[in-house]
Amino acid sequence: MVVKSEQFFHAPEIKEAKGWISKGLNRGTEGILALAKKKLFDKEQLNDIKIIFGGGGHCEYPYKTAVLKPFSGQLFKKDIYPDIIGMQLPVI
């Protein structure tokens, strides 16, 4: 059986769900980064951040795009390009 997310990748419902996920991830990531920056003694330390992506279904949009967007926003003096670490696929 093929589920709707795989069969109808461009269906309006799927696009809407991805937009909702993206918006939430973006806000959440920006909030966490702002809080971390506020608590650090050396604010520039946040520039050396690394991001680990893991879990089933990880894809460019909405996940990676939404999480990386705050790094080129108003929280940083210049755009930050964090190291991205992907989790290795399990060996079967």
BELCOR-V511383 format. One record per pair of residues at least 6 apart in sequence whose ideal C-beta (glycine too) atoms are under 6 Angstrom apart, sorted by the first residue. I is the first residue (numbers start at 1). GAP is how many residues later the second one is. D is the distance in whole Angstrom. If there is no record, write none. Layout:
# BELCOR-V511383
I_GAP_D / I_GAP_D
This chain:
# BELCOR-V511383
5_9_6 / 18_44_5 / 21_41_4 / 22_40_4 / 22_44_4 / 25_41_4 / 25_42_6 / 26_40_4 / 26_43_5 / 29_38_5 / 29_41_5 / 30_40_4 / 33_37_6 / 33_42_6 / 37_6_6 / 37_9_5 / 47_33_6 / 49_33_5 / 50_33_4 / 50_35_6 / 51_31_5 / 51_33_5 / 52_33_5 / 53_33_6 / 54_33_4 / 71_9_4 / 72_7_4
